[in-house]
Amino acid sequence: MGMLRELVSQDTGLHGRVHIRGYCSEEDLPQYYRACDVFVFPTRQDVWGFVLNEAMSSGLPVVSSDRAQAVRDLVRPGLSGFVVPYANVNALSSRMLDLARNQELRIQIGKRAREAIVANFTPAQSAVQFAASIHGALETASNRHGRDS
């Protein structure tokens, strides 16, 4: 992260406007989300990407790579955020610029992102979906075991 901080500090257009943060405690996360205009998650690989839930519930538009599995369930492209192909710097920067240049778009997408999380990802719904996933996995395993006998 040191190299990234150095690059930002040397760029007059970014210095003082872009802040690189390392790990922060769970208690501090809300203040960081409130300080953001957009949440960018260009992950290489993430089994879920719970930070997307957090960012969206904070009312932030998100730009994520397609390697975060959560985007399939959470992000409606153009409505609650954007999904870009992993390692496609042009697509990532284009979506970031779209949001940076258009405050109304940021506000609308952030609002829809929060609404989607609040309506569809409650603890009760998550528990039901988790139980259904376990049930489905057990059923699949049982069917396989039955065929192997």
C-alpha positions, 0 to 999 in steps of 0.5 A: 500500500506504500507505493499506492500512497506515494503515487497519490501524494505525487499526483496533484490532482489526487493529493488531498482528495484520495485517501488510502486506508488500511485495516480499520475496526468494525466500529470505525467502518460507518464513518468511512462509508459516510465519507465516501461518494462511491465504493469501488471493489476491484477484487481478484476473488471473493467468495462473497464480498460482504463489504458490498452489502455494507457499502450498499446499506450505507447508500453508496453506489458500488463498482465491483469486479465480476469476481465478487460472487455477491454481485450476482445477487446484490448488484443490478447493473445501472440500477444499484451499481456496476459490475465490470470484468476483472482486470479490465482497467478501462471498464473500471475507470469508465464506471468510476468516471461516470459516477464521479462526473454525475452527482445525480447518478451517484445519489440515485444509484446509492439510494436504490442500492440501499433500498435493495439491501434493506428490502432483500437482505434482512437477517431473517431472509438470510437465515431462510436462504442459508437453510435452503442452501444447506438443504439443497446441498444435503439433497444433492449429496444424498442423491449422489450417494444413492447413485453410487450404491 
